Amino acid sequence: MSGKEALVVGAGPSGLVAAITLAREGMKVQVWEKEKQIGGYPHWHPSAHDTQVGKGLFGYIGIDLSECFQEIAQDLKHVINGTLIEVRVSKKNPPYVCERGSRPTSLDSVLFRIAQAEGVRFTFDRKFTPEDLSKVPETTILATGLSPEMYDFLQIPYSIYAGYFGQQEIEKKTAGASLFIVGFSNEYGYSSWINGFYYVLLFSRKEISPENLAEFKQLVEKHDGVKFDQWKRFMGYTPKTCNLFYQDRVILTGTLAGVVEPVLGYGITGALLSGKISALTALDREKGKAEFARFTRGIPAAIAKKKEPGYVPIPPRMSEVWFQFPEE
């Protein structure tokens, strides 16, 4: 593969994993990123997110990112309709927290430094346009995450979710997280903290009233001891189906490919996995297709459950509804 060129559009976790993997295979890799620096859309980040890191993840992707993840089994809370409940933590897939954004301690920054060391070239402030599509090589990987422009451009059906989030620095240096199931939202809220930074977000697929937002603020202050004066409004986008290719040509990865945990929306592990899979696809199309199917086969059924009467987003057992690594 030496000398062959590849283009990765998007410098988030999935795009960076793909770029690193291809560079290690001897390819000349170029990454285009529409922002002016690493770390994603500044409106969203810095941020902290809890996720489940399955056994063998770092071995599978071939990149040791253990420095970015802190286990939180000792500081994890579930609050359902205002009541704190006992949390049963899976020993096989314990919860972790990691940081996103441009700070040196973030997952993005660590991956960026690894990519640079592998010789990956970066062009920032570079958007991908419809005119680019006919000119890029077939080893092009689109990793554009939550951007609605790419969904519209590629005509990929998507779902819209919205809500509020807050972020601030805190004195606490250890990692932790809280999950909030609330009756006024058909989704959920969560908070995570790591590296002295705290992040909280309330999802909903319907409008949240000022009274409900005030109620959520009180829950956060009561159980996490953190108070916010300002909350930011957001809208996000995820595809309704899982797709590895656009027009059977360019490769999709990360959120754009639909590789998002289907119940609570965990995106970090999915981004890392799909970044590796997209690189495998660029190297060996049939192998990549097989791996994509293996890791996404449980997603459609889990999404379908959301339409059932009385659906509640209870934290899932990952081995049942999402990814499962082979036993080592």
GUBA-655678 format. One record per residue (C-alpha): x, y, z. Coordinates in steps of 0.2 Angstrom, whole numbers, plus 2048, in hexadecimal, padded with zeros to 3 digits. Layout:
BEGIN
XYZ
...
//
This chain:
BEGIN
800800800
80F80B801
80D81C7F8
7FA81A7F6
7F082A7FB
7E182B806
7D783A80C
7CD83B81C
7C084881E
7BE84D831
7CB84D83F
7C084684D
7C4835855
7BD82A847
7C783483A
7D7834844
7D6821847
7D481E834
7E282A830
7EE82283C
7EA810836
7EC814824
7FC81E827
80380F830
7FF805820
80B810816
7FE81B80E
80082E80C
7F1834817
7EA846816
7DD84C822
7D185A81F
7C986382D
7BC87182C
7C187883D
7D088383F
7D887784C
7D6865853
7C886285F
7B8863855
7AB870855
7AF87D863
79D880868
79D86E86E
7AE86C876
7B786A882
7AC85C888
7AC84C892
7A383C88E
7A082C896
7A181C88C
7A480A88D
7B4803886
7B37F1882
7C07E4885
7CD7E5877
7C87F6870
7DA7FD86F
7E17ED869
7D47EC85B
7D77FE855
7EA7FC858
7EC80C862
7EE80D874
7E381B87B
7E281588D
7E9826892
7D982E88C
7CD824896
7CA8238A9
7BF8168B0
7B081D8BB
7A980E8C3
7AC8168D4
7A48278CF
7958238C5
7838278C9
7728238C1
76382F8C5
7528298BF
7448368C1
74E83F8CF
75282F8D9
7648298DA
7658168D7
7728098D9
77D8068CA
7837F58C5
7937F78BB
7987EA8AF
7A97E38B3
7AB7DE8A1
7A77EF899
7A97FC8A7
7A580E8A4
7B381B8A0
7B482D89D
7BE836890
7C184888A
7BD84F879
7C3860872
7D386986F
7DB869880
7EB85E881
7E385188C
7D584E880
7D383E875
7D3849866
7E485086A
7EC84086F
7E683885E
7ED848855
7FE84685C
7FF834858
7F9838846
806845844
81383984A
80D82D83C
81083A82F
7FD83E82C
7FB84F824
7EE85B82A
7E5869821
7DA87482D
7CC880828
7C8875819
7B6870815
7B186180B
7A68677FC
79B85F7EF
7A88637E2
7B58597EC
7AB8497EB
7AF8457D9
7C28497DB
7C78407EB
7CE82E7EB
7C481F7EE
7CE81D7FE
7C582D805
7BD82B816
7AF83781C
7AF83A82F
7A5849831
79B845841
78C84F845
78D85C837
77C85D82E
78486481E
78B85381A
77B84A81D
772856811
780855804
780842804
76D841806
76F835815
75F835820
76283B832
75A83E842
75B84E84C
75D84F85E
75E85F869
76186587B
76C86F886
77E86D88D
78A876899
79C87589B
7A987C8A8
7B98788B1
7B88718C2
7C586D8D0
7C185A8D0
7CF8518C6
7C88408C7
7BB8398BA
7A98358BD
7988368B4
7858378B8
7768318AD
7668398AF
7558318A9
74883E8AA
73583D8A6
73484D89C
74184788F
73F838884
752836884
75D83A893
76A84589B
77C8428A0
78B84A8A8
79D8458A7
7AD84C8AF
7C08498AC
7D08538AC
7C88618B6
7BA8648AA
7A88618AC
79B85E89E
78885C89F
77B859891
769856890
76284D881
75084E87A
74784A86A
73A85786F
73A869875
74086B887
736878891
73F88589C
73787D8AB
73E86C8A6
74F8738A3
74E87B8B5
74A86A8BC
7598628B3
7648708BA
75E86C8CB
7628598C9
77485D8C3
7778698D2
77085D8DE
77984D8D9
7898548D1
78B8648DB
78D86E8CB
78387E8C7
7838878B6
77D8988B2
77E89689F
778887895
77B885882
76E87F876
773872869
76C86785B
774857855
77284B846
774838845
77082D836
761822836
76A81382F
77C80C82F
78680E81F
79880B81B
79881380A
791822801
78C81C7EF
79780D7F1
7A68187F0
7AC8237FE
7AD81B80F
7A382281E
7A8820830
7A3826842
79382E845
790831832
79081E82F
78481C83E
790814849
78981B859
783810868
770810865
769812876
77381F87F
77C826870
78E821876
799828867
7AB82686D
7AD81486C
7A381385C
7AE821855
7BE817859
7B8807852
7B180E842
7C081883F
7CA80783F
7BD7FF834
7BD80D827
7CF80B826
7CE7F8824
7C17FC816
7CD80780D
7DA7F980E
7CF7EA80B
7BD7EE805
7B57DD809
7BE7DB81A
7B87ED81F
7A67E981A
7A67D9824
7AC7E2834
7A07F0832
7927E4831
7987DB840
7997EA84B
7897F2846
77D7E4844
7747E8855
7717FA852
7617F9847
7587EF854
75D7FA862
757809859
746801855
7437FF867
74281286A
732812861
72A80686C
71C80C879
72481088A
736810884
742815891
75581888D
75C80C89A
76F80A899
7727FB88E
77D7EC890
7897EF882
78B7DD87D
7797DB87A
7757EB86F
7857F1868
7977EB866
79F7DC86D
7B17D786B
7B77C5868
7BD7BE879
7D07BF87A
//
